[in-house]
């Protein structure tokens, strides 16, 4: 049995509070479920997580039995809205669209995911959103990221500084979706100690704009 792999220890998860870092994120495969609305009140959000985690842990245990163990990666989310100011100013969560995600190790493939989904479906009372789980590759490429420590609702000023100051000052422009990586479990961590990586895909601005 090899040592247990933990993706949180890889470079792409490295971030410091108060520091904006430019990096290239390689293509990564994820289990994904989409949704819309306030994650605190919309039941589809809880249902999405209730579908993602059983599949992720079934994959993990199958991989462990095959001789390659790993830590289930942290929950991640892509977030977007018609007006990105809803993330920085008003924080109007009712207009947010989202995709919640759990990374899949590179040695597992489509068939492994299909087998895991079927195994979860065969159990008593399978998750209501199980059929919404898919595996997809996310290729963000060039990104800016930082670490936010504290409640989720206090992210706004950090995101605003990233979007409105650091990114344009570096000759970059935003692409893709706002990306969050939840290093802490909010069920077991005080709000002021929550650690969240905030990531934004970007492109370099050419002389032509």
Residue, then its C-alpha position, 0 to 999 in steps of 0.5 A: x500500500x502506497x502512502x495516502x495522496x492528499x491534493x491539498x498538499x500540492x502547489x495549486x492549493x497553496x495560497x496565503x492570506x493578504x497575498x495575491x498569487x499568479x499561477x497556472x492550474x493544470x486541467x483537473x477532473x471533477x465530480x460536478x453538480x450544478x445549481x442556482x440560488x442561495x446555498x444557505x436556503x435553497x434545498x438543491x444546494x444541500x441535495x447536490x452535496x448529498x449526491x457528490x460525497x457518497x460518490x466521492x467516498x465510494x471512489x476513494x474506497x474502491x481505489x484504496x482496495x485496488x492499492x492506491x489510497x487518497x484523501x477525498x479532496x476538499x469541496x470546491x465551487x464555481x460561482x457566477x452571476x449576471x453582475x459580478x458585483x453580486x459577489x463583492x457589493x450587495x452579496x445577493x446570493x439569490x442570483x448566484x449560479x454555482x457548480x459544486x465539485x470534488x476533484x477526481x485523482x488522475x488514475x481514476x477514469x469514467x468507468x470508475x465513476x460510473x461504477x461508483x454512481x451505480x453502487x450508490x444508486x443501488x443503496x437504500x434511499x439513494x441521493x435525490x440528485x445522484x443523476x445530476x452527478x457528472x465528471x468533467x475536466x476543468x481547464x482554468x490555466x492562468x489564475x490569480x488566487x489568495x487565501x481568505x480567513x474568516x466567514x464566507x460573507x466577509x469575502x467581498x472586500x478581498x474579491x473586490x481587491x482581486x478583481x478591481x485592483x490586482x488583476x488589472x494592475x498586473x495587465x490581466x483580465x478576468x475569464x471563467x468563473x469565480x472559484x472557491x476551495x473550502x479547506x475547512x469544514x464549516x460544520x466543525x470550524x468556527x466562522x472566524x477560522x474558516x480557510x477558503x482559497x479564492x481563485x479567478x481565472x485570467x488572461x493576459x491583456x494584449x496591446x489590442x485590449 
